[in-house]
Amino acid sequence: MADKVIVIANSITVGELAEKLNLPVTKVIGELFRNGIVSTINQLIDFETATIIVEELGLEDVVLEKKEAAILSERKVHQLSDKAVTRPPIVAVMGHVDHGKTSLLDAILKTKVADGEAGGITQYISAYQTVRNGRSITLLDTPGHEAFAALRQHGAVLTDVVIIVVAADDGVKPQTIEAIRFARMANAKIVVAINKIDKPAADAARVKAQLATEHNLNPEEWGGDVVMVEVSAKTGENIDKLLDMVLLVADVEDLRADIDVPAQGLVIESHMEVGRGPVVGLLVEHGILKPGHFLVAGTTFGKVRTLLDFAGKTLREAGPSTPVTVTGFKELPQFGDDFSIVKNEKEARQAAMMSKIEREKNAASTNITGADLLKMMSQDRESQNLNIIVKADVQGSLTSVINSLKIIDTQGEITLRIIGSGVGNISENDIRLASGNDTIIYGFNVNMSSAVKQLASRDKVNVRVFDVIYKLLDDARQSMEELLAPEVVETEIGTLKIKGVFRTLKDEIIVGGEVTSGKVTAGVLARAKRKKEQLAELEVVSVQRQQQEAKDVFEGEMCGLNLKTNKKVLLEEGDTLELFTRELVKRTIK
């Protein structure tokens, strides 16, 4: 009989799961209760929990399959009108760390983008515009480290064309593959920039072959449909050609947007500035944004007080595909929030309030995750908590740091609890929240005043500040490793068959025998067995061969053993000793 395949999304209510399994909902609730979780018919459980419950119910003919929801389906898709006009292409630049994507942007914009970056790694999405042959191109520099997968994912959603930068001397790497996947999920056109062709070890043909055979990206010159341009960000070679090809791809796509509609778009960055308040980076997708417009973004709202382009110059208006920086929001919106224009402040406040109520309602639901259930099902394993407070310079970085921390896998043994987070410098309130409960405060691209440092020192609060994301994550991983119980590792050494027992005391036994496998050496442990029954565990104090101390005695040789025991054990001729070592090994987190 064929397996019954049930497709579910990331989460499902208990009632819906019971219906799909064709079972009484009370049976599913009962199974959850049996494993230590009290639930209701409307309780949300994640995919992993549903899988565990199906296994616990013994439904061997049922297979759960996770529904892969397309990213674009999560956002409202604007339906273009007949009056839609041509807009500039939005181009995301993606690639592996150190493959030179930010240097490529530097060459395109003729600015020093990379100089201000920690470790040369882009830390959050930056948006720019350039002009080629009188036509604008919007460029998004997306983070290159895997910890910023969430940001890169949003970057692809915004994108019409993805320039995937691959170093000619290094080839395809993990983040190259990830960038290809995100571009495809967002239905964006791919243009490959094979960078660093000025390097002596450059081999563009090898890179093209790798992309074609392993990732189904076939170059146009090989009869495929993917534009690949060999460039050098260092010398500027073929940069203009790359931009021409991007515009050519955009022309084929016939990119359009409505301008006679209220402006809408996406929040791509937000942070606080002294004297300016919330400073928010937006990307306009439709309509015309102007100073004085009332905006709603997620749970916050505001009135556009200043409207600046990517270079900080004041704009009178911003149309589709334009990245802008605005001030005037009451609070910081979250990275990835949709923004839209409303008529007045009252309408803006009401819309933001409704969104806030909806989010709080969702957050308040006590959703059950697979980790929760596994923890309940294995209560014999002690779970320790690592409390963390996260502060970051901008909302996008904060989101990515928190998401990256949450996916550090300790198999349920360590519970990472983020008890506080926020945008801005580490404050006295953060120190007070952390004091007294062994909490680590992680700061990313933020500072501490001298007063806060003194308070942290006085209250012995552990504050760690980083400017490169992977160093922060490595530190958190190491902190969690220190809480993991060491692993007991046993290594088999050899076996010995007892031929005679010469002395048996309360804590000492002397035997003689033949080594039947491996070797016998002093200082190891031994399991005494009679047939399959284990009699005791002993320690080999010394080994003698022909009445002389021996370091090792090997298979086929006879020897005498002095065994130490903590209880009286009666060994007999024919018993077996299995010799082994046991050590505690510090465990690591992948």
C-alpha positions as CSV (number, residue, x, y, z in Angstrom):
1,M,0.0,0.0,0.0
2,A,1.4,3.4,-1.0
3,D,2.2,5.9,1.6
4,K,-0.3,8.7,2.2
5,V,1.4,12.1,1.6
6,I,0.1,15.1,3.5
7,V,1.5,18.5,2.5
8,I,1.5,21.1,5.2
9,A,3.1,24.6,5.6
10,N,5.5,25.7,8.3
11,S,2.7,25.4,10.9
12,I,-0.7,23.9,11.3
13,T,-3.4,23.9,14.0
14,V,-4.1,20.8,16.0
15,G,-7.6,20.7,14.6
16,E,-6.4,20.9,11.0
17,L,-3.8,18.2,11.5
18,A,-6.4,15.9,13.0
19,E,-8.6,16.5,10.0
20,K,-5.8,15.7,7.5
21,L,-4.9,12.6,9.4
22,N,-8.6,11.6,9.5
23,L,-8.4,11.2,13.3
24,P,-10.5,12.6,16.2
25,V,-9.0,15.8,17.4
26,T,-9.1,14.4,20.9
27,K,-6.6,11.7,19.9
28,V,-4.1,14.3,18.7
29,I,-4.6,16.5,21.8
30,G,-4.2,13.4,23.9
31,E,-0.9,12.4,22.2
32,L,0.5,15.9,22.8
33,F,-0.7,15.7,26.4
34,R,1.0,12.3,26.8
35,N,4.2,14.0,25.8
36,G,3.8,16.8,28.3
37,I,2.2,19.5,26.3
38,V,-1.3,20.8,27.0
39,S,-2.9,22.0,23.8
40,T,-6.2,23.1,22.3
41,I,-7.9,22.5,19.0
42,N,-6.7,25.9,17.7
43,Q,-3.1,25.5,19.0
44,L,-0.5,26.1,16.3
45,I,2.2,23.5,16.0
46,D,5.2,23.6,13.6
47,F,6.1,21.1,10.9
48,E,8.6,19.3,13.1
49,T,6.1,18.8,15.9
50,A,3.5,17.5,13.5
51,T,6.1,15.0,12.2
52,I,6.9,13.8,15.7
53,I,3.2,13.4,16.6
54,V,2.6,11.3,13.4
55,E,5.5,9.0,14.4
56,E,4.3,8.8,18.1
57,L,0.8,7.8,16.8
58,G,2.4,5.0,14.9
59,L,1.0,6.1,11.5
60,E,3.6,4.3,9.4
61,D,1.6,4.8,6.1
62,V,1.5,8.6,6.5
63,V,4.3,10.9,5.2
64,L,4.3,14.6,6.0
65,E,5.8,16.9,3.3
66,K,6.7,20.5,3.9
67,K,5.1,23.0,1.6
68,E,7.7,25.4,0.2
69,A,5.9,28.7,0.1
70,A,7.3,31.1,-2.5
71,I,8.8,34.3,-1.0
72,L,6.8,36.5,-3.2
73,S,3.5,35.1,-2.1
74,E,4.1,36.6,1.4
75,R,3.7,40.1,0.0
76,K,0.8,41.8,-1.7
77,V,1.4,41.9,-5.4
78,H,0.4,45.2,-7.1
79,Q,-1.6,44.8,-10.2
80,L,-0.3,47.1,-12.9
81,S,-2.7,49.5,-14.7
82,D,-2.7,50.4,-18.4
83,K,-1.0,53.7,-17.4
84,A,2.1,52.0,-16.0
85,V,5.4,53.6,-17.1
86,T,8.9,52.1,-17.6
87,R,11.0,52.1,-14.4
88,P,14.7,51.6,-13.6
89,P,15.8,48.0,-12.9
90,I,16.4,47.1,-9.3
91,V,19.7,45.1,-9.2
92,A,20.9,43.1,-6.3
93,V,24.6,42.3,-6.1
94,M,25.3,39.0,-4.4
95,G,28.2,36.7,-4.0
96,H,30.5,34.8,-1.7
97,V,32.6,36.6,0.9
98,D,35.8,38.1,-0.6
99,H,34.7,37.6,-4.2
100,G,34.7,41.4,-4.6
101,K,31.0,42.3,-5.0
102,T,31.4,45.5,-2.9
103,S,34.5,46.4,-4.8
104,L,32.5,45.9,-8.0
105,L,29.9,48.4,-6.6
106,D,32.8,50.7,-5.8
107,A,34.0,50.5,-9.4
108,I,30.4,51.2,-10.7
109,L,29.8,54.1,-8.4
110,K,33.4,55.3,-8.3
111,T,33.3,55.6,-4.5
112,K,35.0,53.8,-1.7
113,V,32.1,51.6,-0.4
114,A,34.3,48.9,1.2
115,D,36.5,51.3,3.2
116,G,34.0,51.6,6.0
117,E,33.1,48.0,6.3
118,A,34.2,45.8,9.1
119,G,36.5,43.1,7.7
120,G,35.4,44.0,4.2
121,I,32.0,42.3,4.8
122,T,28.8,44.1,4.0
123,Q,26.8,44.2,7.2
124,Y,23.4,45.3,6.0
125,I,21.6,46.2,2.7
126,S,22.8,49.4,1.2
127,A,21.0,51.0,-1.8
128,Y,22.6,53.1,-4.5
129,Q,21.8,54.5,-7.9
130,T,24.0,54.9,-11.0
131,V,23.3,56.3,-14.5
132,R,24.4,54.5,-17.7
133,N,23.6,56.2,-21.1
134,G,21.1,58.4,-19.4
135,R,19.2,55.6,-17.7
136,S,19.1,54.9,-14.0
137,I,20.0,51.6,-12.4
138,T,19.2,50.9,-8.7
139,L,21.8,48.8,-7.0
140,L,21.4,46.8,-3.7
141,D,24.6,45.7,-2.0
142,T,23.4,42.6,-0.1
143,P,25.4,41.1,2.8
144,G,27.8,38.4,1.8
145,H,28.1,36.3,5.0
146,E,25.7,33.4,5.5
147,A,24.5,34.8,8.8
148,F,22.7,37.5,6.8
149,A,20.6,35.0,4.8
150,A,17.4,36.7,5.9
151,L,18.6,40.0,4.6
152,R,19.8,38.5,1.4
153,Q,16.4,36.8,1.0
154,H,14.6,40.2,1.2
155,G,17.2,41.6,-1.2
156,A,16.2,39.0,-3.8
157,V,12.5,39.8,-3.3
158,L,13.1,43.4,-4.2
159,T,15.1,42.5,-7.2
160,D,14.5,42.4,-11.0
161,V,18.1,41.4,-11.8
162,V,20.7,39.6,-9.7
163,I,24.3,40.1,-10.4
164,I,26.1,37.1,-9.0
165,V,29.7,37.9,-8.5
166,V,32.1,34.9,-8.7
167,A,35.8,35.2,-8.4
168,A,37.6,33.9,-11.4
169,D,40.4,32.5,-9.3
170,D,38.2,30.9,-6.7
171,G,35.1,29.6,-8.4
172,V,31.7,28.7,-7.0
173,K,31.4,28.7,-3.2
174,P,28.5,28.0,-0.7
175,Q,27.2,31.6,-0.7
176,T,27.3,31.7,-4.5
177,I,25.0,28.7,-4.5
178,E,22.8,30.3,-1.9
179,A,22.6,33.5,-4.0
180,I,21.6,31.5,-7.1
181,R,18.8,29.8,-5.0
182,F,17.5,33.1,-3.7
183,A,17.5,34.7,-7.2
184,R,15.5,31.7,-8.6
185,M,13.0,31.8,-5.7
186,A,12.4,35.5,-6.4
187,N,12.0,34.9,-10.2
188,A,14.8,37.4,-10.8
189,K,16.9,37.3,-14.0
190,I,20.5,36.3,-13.3
191,V,23.6,38.0,-14.7
192,V,27.0,36.6,-13.7
193,A,30.0,38.9,-13.2
194,I,33.2,36.8,-13.3
195,N,35.4,39.1,-11.2
196,K,39.1,39.3,-10.6
197,I,40.1,38.4,-14.2
198,D,43.2,40.5,-13.6
199,K,44.5,37.8,-11.1
200,P,47.3,35.5,-12.4
201,A,45.3,32.4,-11.3
202,A,42.0,33.6,-13.0
203,D,40.3,30.9,-15.0
204,A,36.9,32.3,-16.3
205,A,36.3,29.2,-18.5
206,R,36.5,26.9,-15.4
207,V,34.0,29.1,-13.6
208,K,31.6,29.0,-16.5
209,A,31.9,25.3,-16.8
210,Q,31.2,24.9,-13.1
211,L,28.1,27.1,-13.3
212,A,26.8,25.3,-16.3
213,T,27.4,21.7,-15.2
214,E,26.7,22.0,-11.5
215,H,24.1,24.8,-11.4
216,N,22.4,24.8,-14.8
217,L,23.5,28.4,-15.6
218,N,24.6,28.1,-19.2
219,P,26.5,31.1,-20.7
220,E,25.0,32.7,-23.8
221,E,28.2,32.1,-25.8
222,W,27.7,28.4,-25.1
223,G,24.2,28.4,-26.4
224,G,22.6,29.1,-23.1
225,D,20.5,32.0,-21.8
226,V,22.6,33.4,-18.9
227,V,24.6,36.6,-19.5
228,M,28.1,36.2,-18.1
229,V,30.6,39.1,-18.2
230,E,34.3,38.9,-17.3
231,V,35.2,41.9,-15.3
232,S,37.8,43.4,-13.0
233,A,36.7,45.6,-10.2
234,K,40.3,46.6,-9.6
235,T,41.1,47.8,-13.2
236,G,37.5,48.7,-14.2
237,E,37.7,46.4,-17.2
238,N,34.3,45.6,-18.7
239,I,32.3,47.4,-16.0
240,D,30.4,49.5,-18.7
241,K,29.7,46.3,-20.6
242,L,28.2,44.7,-17.4
243,L,25.9,47.7,-17.0
244,D,24.9,47.6,-20.6
245,M,24.0,43.9,-20.3
246,V,21.9,44.6,-17.1
247,L,19.9,47.3,-19.1
248,L,19.5,44.9,-22.0
249,V,18.1,42.2,-19.6
250,A,15.8,44.9,-18.1
251,D,14.5,45.9,-21.5
252,V,13.6,42.3,-22.3
253,E,11.7,42.1,-19.0
254,D,9.8,45.3,-19.8
255,L,9.9,46.6,-16.2
256,R,7.0,48.9,-15.4
257,A,5.4,50.7,-12.4
258,D,2.4,52.8,-11.7
259,I,3.0,56.4,-10.6
260,D,-0.6,57.7,-10.3
261,V,-1.1,55.7,-7.1
262,P,-0.3,56.3,-3.5
263,A,3.4,55.5,-3.0
264,Q,4.2,52.1,-1.6
265,G,7.4,50.0,-1.1
266,L,9.6,48.3,1.4
267,V,11.7,49.2,4.5
268,I,15.3,48.2,3.8
269,E,17.0,49.7,6.8
270,S,16.2,51.7,10.0
271,H,18.2,53.1,12.9
272,M,18.2,55.9,15.5
273,E,20.2,59.1,15.1
274,V,20.7,61.8,17.8
275,G,18.8,64.9,16.7
276,R,17.0,63.1,13.9
277,G,15.2,60.3,15.6
278,P,14.2,57.3,13.5
279,V,16.1,57.3,10.2
280,V,14.6,54.9,7.7
281,G,15.8,53.6,4.4
282,L,13.0,52.9,1.9
283,L,12.7,51.5,-1.6
284,V,9.8,53.0,-3.5
285,E,8.1,50.4,-5.7
286,H,5.0,52.3,-7.0
287,G,3.8,55.8,-6.8
288,I,5.6,59.1,-6.0
289,L,6.9,59.7,-2.5
290,K,7.2,63.4,-1.4
291,P,7.9,65.3,1.8
292,G,4.8,65.8,3.8
293,H,3.3,62.4,2.9
294,F,1.9,60.3,5.8
295,L,3.5,56.9,5.9
296,V,2.5,53.6,7.6
297,A,5.1,50.9,7.9
298,G,4.3,47.8,9.9
299,T,3.3,48.9,13.4
300,T,4.6,52.5,13.2
301,F,3.7,55.6,11.2
302,G,4.9,59.1,10.6
303,K,5.1,62.1,8.3
304,V,7.9,62.4,5.8
305,R,10.0,65.3,7.2
306,T,13.1,64.9,5.0
307,L,13.5,63.0,1.8
308,L,17.2,62.2,0.8
309,D,18.8,60.1,-2.0
310,F,21.5,57.5,-1.3
311,A,24.2,60.2,-1.4
312,G,22.4,62.4,1.2
313,K,21.1,65.0,-1.2
314,T,17.6,66.4,-0.7
315,L,14.9,65.2,-3.1
316,R,11.6,66.9,-4.0
317,E,10.1,63.5,-4.9
318,A,11.1,59.9,-5.4
319,G,9.5,57.6,-8.0
320,P,9.5,53.8,-8.5
321,S,12.8,51.9,-8.0
322,T,14.3,54.8,-6.1
323,P,16.1,54.2,-2.7
324,V,15.5,57.0,-0.3
325,T,16.2,57.9,3.4
326,V,13.4,59.5,5.3
327,T,12.9,61.0,8.7
328,G,9.6,61.6,10.5
329,F,8.6,58.2,11.8
330,K,7.4,58.0,15.4
331,E,9.2,54.7,16.0
332,L,11.6,52.4,14.1
333,P,9.8,50.2,11.6
334,Q,11.1,46.7,11.2
335,F,13.3,45.6,8.3
336,G,11.1,44.1,5.6
337,D,8.0,46.0,6.5
338,D,5.8,47.2,3.7
339,F,5.2,50.9,3.7
340,S,2.3,52.8,2.1
341,I,0.8,56.3,1.9
342,V,-2.4,57.3,3.6
343,K,-4.4,60.5,3.6
344,N,-3.8,61.9,7.1
345,E,-2.2,61.2,10.5
346,K,-5.4,59.8,11.9
347,E,-5.7,57.2,9.2
348,A,-1.9,56.4,9.6
349,R,-2.3,56.0,13.4
350,Q,-5.3,53.7,13.0
351,A,-3.5,51.5,10.4
352,A,-0.4,51.2,12.5
353,M,-2.5,50.3,15.6
354,M,-4.4,47.6,13.7
355,S,-1.1,46.1,12.5
356,K,0.3,46.2,16.1
357,I,-2.8,44.4,17.5
358,E,-2.5,41.7,14.8
359,R,1.2,41.2,15.5
360,E,0.7,41.0,19.3
361,K,-2.2,38.6,18.8
362,N,0.1,36.3,16.7
363,A,3.0,36.7,19.2
364,A,0.7,35.9,22.1
365,S,-0.4,32.6,20.7
366,T,1.5,29.8,22.5
367,N,2.7,28.0,19.4
368,I,4.3,24.7,19.9
369,T,7.6,23.9,18.1
370,G,9.3,20.7,17.5
371,A,12.0,21.8,19.9
372,D,9.4,22.2,22.7
373,L,8.0,18.8,22.1
374,L,11.4,17.1,22.0
375,K,12.4,18.8,25.2
376,M,9.2,17.5,26.8
377,M,9.8,14.0,25.5
378,S,13.3,13.8,26.9
379,Q,13.0,15.3,30.4
380,D,15.8,13.1,31.7
381,R,18.2,15.3,29.9
382,E,19.0,18.4,31.8
383,S,18.5,21.6,29.7
384,Q,20.5,24.7,30.6
385,N,19.6,28.3,29.6
386,L,21.9,30.8,28.1
387,N,20.3,34.3,28.5
388,I,21.2,36.9,25.9
389,I,20.5,40.6,25.3
390,V,21.2,41.8,21.7
391,K,21.7,45.4,20.7
392,A,22.5,46.5,17.1
393,D,23.0,49.6,15.2
394,V,20.1,49.1,12.7
395,Q,17.0,47.1,12.6
396,G,18.1,44.9,9.7
397,S,21.3,43.8,11.5
398,L,19.3,43.2,14.8
399,T,16.9,40.9,13.0
400,S,19.7,39.0,11.3
401,V,21.8,38.6,14.5
402,I,18.7,37.3,16.4
403,N,17.7,34.9,13.6
404,S,21.3,33.6,13.3
405,L,21.6,33.0,17.0
406,K,18.3,31.1,17.1
407,I,19.5,28.5,14.5
408,I,22.6,27.5,16.5
409,D,21.8,23.8,17.1
410,T,22.5,22.2,20.5
411,Q,20.1,19.3,20.1
412,G,17.9,20.8,22.7
413,E,20.4,20.6,25.5
414,I,21.0,24.4,25.7
415,T,18.1,26.8,25.5
416,L,19.0,30.2,24.0
417,R,16.8,32.8,25.6
418,I,16.9,36.3,24.1
419,I,15.5,38.3,27.0
420,G,15.9,41.7,25.5
421,S,16.9,43.3,22.2
422,G,16.8,46.7,20.6
423,V,18.4,49.2,18.2
424,G,20.9,51.7,19.6
425,N,23.9,51.8,22.0
426,I,24.0,49.6,25.1
427,S,22.2,51.4,28.0
428,E,22.0,51.3,31.7
429,N,18.6,49.6,31.4
430,D,20.3,46.8,29.5
431,I,22.8,46.4,32.3
432,R,20.1,46.3,34.9
433,L,18.1,43.7,33.0
434,A,21.2,41.5,32.6
435,S,22.5,41.8,36.2
436,G,21.9,38.9,38.5
437,N,20.9,36.2,36.0
438,D,24.2,35.3,34.1
439,T,23.1,37.2,31.0
440,I,25.5,38.0,28.2
441,I,24.9,41.3,26.4
442,Y,26.0,41.2,22.7
443,G,26.4,44.5,20.9
444,F,26.8,44.7,17.2
445,N,28.3,47.9,15.8
446,V,27.2,49.8,18.9
447,N,29.1,51.5,21.8
448,M,28.8,52.0,25.6
449,S,29.3,55.3,27.5
450,S,31.8,55.3,30.3
451,A,28.9,55.4,32.9
452,V,27.4,52.2,31.3
453,K,30.9,50.5,31.4
454,Q,31.3,51.4,35.1
455,L,27.8,50.0,35.9
456,A,28.6,46.8,33.9
457,S,31.9,46.4,35.8
458,R,30.2,47.0,39.2
459,D,27.4,44.5,38.5
460,K,29.7,42.0,36.8
461,V,27.7,42.0,33.7
462,N,29.4,40.3,30.7
463,V,29.2,42.7,27.7
464,R,30.7,41.7,24.4
465,V,30.8,44.1,21.4
466,F,31.6,43.1,17.8
467,D,31.7,44.7,14.5
468,V,31.8,41.6,12.4
469,I,28.8,39.3,12.5
470,Y,30.5,35.9,12.3
471,K,32.8,36.7,15.2
472,L,29.7,37.5,17.4
473,L,28.1,34.2,16.3
474,D,31.4,32.2,17.0
475,D,31.5,33.7,20.5
476,A,27.9,32.8,21.2
477,R,28.5,29.3,19.9
478,Q,31.6,29.0,22.1
479,S,29.6,30.2,25.1
480,M,27.0,27.5,24.5
481,E,29.6,24.9,24.1
482,E,30.9,25.7,27.5
483,L,27.5,24.7,28.9
484,L,27.4,21.4,27.1
485,A,28.1,18.3,29.2
486,P,31.2,16.6,27.9
487,E,30.8,13.5,25.8
488,V,32.0,10.1,27.2
489,V,34.1,8.4,24.6
490,E,35.1,4.7,25.0
491,T,37.8,3.1,22.9
492,E,38.2,-0.7,22.7
493,I,41.8,-1.8,23.3
494,G,41.6,-5.6,23.4
495,T,40.2,-8.7,25.0
496,L,41.7,-11.4,27.3
497,K,40.5,-14.8,28.2
498,I,41.2,-15.7,31.8
499,K,43.2,-19.0,32.2
500,G,43.6,-18.8,36.0
501,V,42.7,-16.7,39.1
502,F,45.6,-16.5,41.6
503,R,44.4,-14.0,44.3
504,T,41.1,-12.5,45.1
505,L,40.9,-9.8,47.8
506,K,38.4,-7.1,48.7
507,D,39.9,-4.6,46.3
508,E,42.4,-6.6,44.3
509,I,42.4,-9.5,41.9
510,I,45.3,-11.2,40.2
511,V,44.6,-13.3,37.1
512,G,46.5,-14.8,34.2
513,G,45.3,-15.3,30.7
514,E,45.7,-15.1,26.9
515,V,45.3,-12.0,24.8
516,T,42.7,-13.0,22.2
517,S,42.5,-9.6,20.3
518,G,44.2,-6.3,20.3
519,K,46.5,-5.7,23.2
520,V,46.6,-5.4,27.0
521,T,48.2,-2.4,28.7
522,A,48.4,-1.0,32.2
523,G,46.1,1.9,33.2
524,V,43.1,0.9,31.1
525,L,39.7,-0.3,32.2
526,A,38.2,-3.7,31.9
527,R,34.7,-5.2,31.8
528,A,34.6,-8.7,33.3
529,K,32.1,-10.9,31.4
530,R,30.8,-14.4,31.9
531,K,29.3,-15.4,28.6
532,K,27.1,-12.3,27.8
533,E,26.6,-11.2,31.5
534,Q,28.7,-8.3,32.7
535,L,30.1,-9.0,36.2
536,A,32.0,-5.8,37.0
537,E,34.2,-3.0,35.8
538,L,37.8,-3.0,36.9
539,E,41.0,-1.1,36.5
540,V,44.2,-2.7,35.1
541,V,46.9,-1.6,37.6
542,S,49.8,-3.5,36.1
543,V,50.7,-6.1,33.4
544,Q,53.3,-8.8,33.7
545,R,54.8,-11.1,31.0
546,Q,57.1,-13.9,32.2
547,Q,57.1,-12.4,35.7
548,Q,58.4,-9.1,34.5
549,E,56.5,-5.7,34.2
550,A,55.4,-5.2,30.6
551,K,54.1,-2.1,28.8
552,D,52.0,-3.9,26.2
553,V,51.1,-7.5,25.6
554,F,49.7,-8.4,22.2
555,E,47.3,-10.9,20.7
556,G,48.4,-14.5,21.1
557,E,50.6,-13.8,24.2
558,M,50.1,-14.9,27.8
559,C,50.3,-12.4,30.7
560,G,49.3,-11.7,34.2
561,L,47.1,-8.8,35.3
562,N,46.8,-7.0,38.6
563,L,43.2,-5.7,38.7
564,K,41.7,-3.1,41.1
565,T,38.1,-3.2,42.1
566,N,35.8,-1.3,44.4
567,K,33.8,-4.4,45.3
568,K,34.6,-8.1,45.7
569,V,34.3,-9.9,42.4
570,L,34.6,-13.7,42.0
571,L,36.2,-14.3,38.6
572,E,36.6,-17.8,37.1
573,E,38.6,-19.5,34.5
574,G,36.9,-18.9,31.1
575,D,35.7,-15.4,31.9
576,T,36.5,-12.7,29.5
577,L,38.0,-9.2,30.1
578,E,37.2,-6.5,27.6
579,L,39.8,-3.8,27.9
580,F,39.0,-0.2,26.9
581,T,39.8,3.5,27.7
582,R,37.2,6.1,28.7
583,E,37.7,9.8,28.3
584,L,35.6,13.0,28.5
585,V,35.7,14.9,25.3
586,K,34.6,18.5,25.0
587,R,31.7,18.8,22.6
588,T,31.4,21.4,19.9
589,I,28.4,22.9,18.1
590,K,28.3,22.8,14.3
